[in-house]
Amino acid sequence: MLAFILRRLAQAFVVMLSVAFIAFMLFQYVGDPVASMLGQDATTEQREALRAELGLDKPFPVQFAHFVGNALQGDFGLSLRQGRKVSALIAERLPATLELSLAAAVIALMVGIPLGVFAALRRGTFASQVAMTVSLLGVSLPTFLIGILLILLFSVQLKWLPSFGRGDVVSLGGWTTGLLTVDGWKHLILPAITLSVFQLALILRLVRAEMLEVLRTDYIKFARARGLPNRAVYFGHALKNTLVPVITITGLQLGALIAFAIITETVFQWPGMGLLFIQAVQFADVPVMAAYLCLVALIFVVVNLVVDLLYFAVDPRLRIEKPAGGH
């Protein structure tokens, strides 16, 4: 177990170092921070002084080492567009993105897994076919179109829910949340549903396929031969083994929810990291882009490590130690 964790940590270190290098290359080839900060009217002396202050006159390896050292401390410099620390901007936007992503993940899991089990156990029925048809639409329709349709129906036509913003939030120390206010919940519903649709449909179809595969295995036949009730067979044996690949997909999709909530945040003007990244791309705000890239990579690395560790809790075969000879 310890060796497994150490191997995963070593792999995570290599991945993060590679991503840091890619993020650092943005500073080299995307715009000139000196020109962005001083403008076109600055003198040559002013440019050289600022370049020396930022360390841009040093050799490439020294600059990269300095960048990695600052990144480990959460320091990505100043935003070229807003003139504020990038770490402060990320800290302001991170709660909104995490809140939206976790809400979407809960919806996808709470709805997708039961519907997938239902579609497998009631295979061929009308209700099962409806569920599979709806899941196909969820996988096929683009996220922005789903968001626009939800806004048109629930905000414009029915006027039940707001169409943009985060609503009233409560500050808990340095963390902000809209989950403690009614207005915050109203603003969260539409973007959370929009972001969850693809993941929900994916989980539904995966659970159904895996459940059907597991139900055909020998140990399920033996469980039925022992006289176990269907409830014990379906939920005590089949579903537990179905969850192993589901955990993999769900873990990766959770990272994707956080990383790629950009479209949903843009459609609903949700003040999260995705909207911040879009604005940074529009203005070539390289420090914000680099920080976002490193943070997304860190999220994926942590999520993958957690998913790997969850395997040991779900699949007992992975907890069996190998003999000394490796056979």
C-alpha angles and dihedrals in degrees: 000000000000092000089050092052092047091051091050091048091051090051090047090052092053092048094049092047090052092049090048089054092051091047090049091052088061088069090053101048109020109076130310115278091200092056091045093052099042102030129221096296096064119117124241091251091054091049093050092047093052091044090055091046091053092046093241091132092065125094119279097253091050092050091049093049089049090049093050092047092052092044091055087057092047092251115136097159128243128329109251091213102044102023092228131118111279091221090059092050091049091047090053094049101036097077092056093050094045091047092051094043095048091048090051091047092051091050092048093049098040092050104027100053097048092044091048091052091046092049090051097046093043095041113168096018122123093247091052092050091050090052092050092047092051090047090053089054090048091054094044104044116084117244096240091054092051090050093049092049091050091049091049093051105036101027106031104028105028097022090212100128136029118255103213144022133034100269125215114350134190122222116225103185105299093344125088125201137176093197091091095059131065091225090053091054091049091053092046099053101073099042091044092052091045093051093045099051098084094043091045092053092045093051092046093054093042094050091048093050094045092044092053090048093050093047089061095055124107098244090058089053090050091049090054091046089056088060098250113162118253091250091059092044095048101040103022098047114007100042094046092056091042090059095066096079090032090061090055095052094040092051093050091044091052088057089046091051091056095041100041102036084111096106095047093046090050094049093048096031087237107178097233138121093277093061089045090053093050090052090048091053091050092054097033090242095174099182091056092046091050093048092049092050093051093045093050090049090050091051092052092047093050093045092050091050091050091048091052091051091049089059088071091055095047105034113048091192090073091057093061110107117230117243119253093261093052092240 
